[in-house]
């Protein structure tokens, strides 16, 4: 399983954070996470004696999570961001794929190209829609245009077709990868925040043990709880982010492969026709 690329440039992350969707979602979900921590997890009804400074009621998991401390709302916000951006990426990539599967679309276009039916292939692109169809359509239009222009050398025309496909691909790909760097970043941040919460919890635990006389059992229990809750939330969020990152990059790789396959087929057919 691939891990999120650490070579993602800071400018890519900055561009994602400046995008309208991310700029609204991130602060909104931080505010929601804080509200959940204070009013839902910290509800006095979840604790003994109606006081959130006391132990949680037996079996009350909301109170147990609340005892994780101030790092918990940060981790909850990261978890919510992962889910939100995953849904957003799923919708975007599904839209980019088009109405039918990429492989079936490419197979259909290749068949029409082999039959020298360029107009029908362009019509199929209009039906398919999405990023893959846009790139293929641009290549087909260039193919049709240069097929009628014999004043340019064959090699030059082939280069023009390839260039047009590459330029259209470069315009479409950023849309597919947008906000994906945020999921990759969260995969690392969640683990680090979980470890930070663990360290803070262990500090409290050792402070309780160091108390003169009998150790403060409540402080000791709260410290251990904070350590374990943050570790669980951090690792769980990170694992989910890595899985989703790999899923979406695999989807994008499949779309890129389809674009490359279609581009090669267009160039191959043009070369065969030009040599006749």
Order of alpha helices (4+ residues) and beta strands (2+ residues): alpha-alpha-alpha-alpha-alpha-alpha-alpha-alpha-alpha-alpha
